[in-house]
Amino acid sequence: MSRLVVTLIVVVVLVVGGLFVLSGMAHEKPPVRVEKAVPLANLSN
């Protein structure tokens, strides 16, 4: 095989492998409730 074909195959394998690695890292975190005290003066506006 020519050097160009080997280089293209290596690049494609690296890109596909990188996509699998990045897709494995993407994990959504569940939303966290944050309760905050609100003074009554702010509610009257």
N, C-alpha and C positions, 0 to 999 in steps of 0.2 A: 504494500500500500504506500501511497505517497505520503510525504510528511504533512501535507495540508489536510488530508483526510484524517490522519491520526490526531492532529491538533484539533480539528473540528469535533471529533468524537470525544476527546478529553474535555473540551469546553462544554459540550452538551451534558456529559455525565456530571461535571462539577455543578452546572446550573440546576439540573434535576435534583442532585443530592442536596444542594443548598435550599431548594424549595421544600424538600421533605423536612430538613432540620428546622427551617423557619416555621413551617406549619405545625410542627410538634411543640414549639415554644409558645404558640398563641393559645393561651387559656384565659377565658373570661372569668373575672372574679365576680361572685354574687354581690349585689348591692348591699351596703351596710346602712342600717338606719341610724341616724344621729339625732338624738333628741336634745333640744336646746330650750332653755327657759326663756320665754318671751314676756317682757313686762306688759302689764295691762295698758300702760300709757301709749305704747306703740300700736295697740289694736284700735284705739279710738280715733286715729287719724283717718 
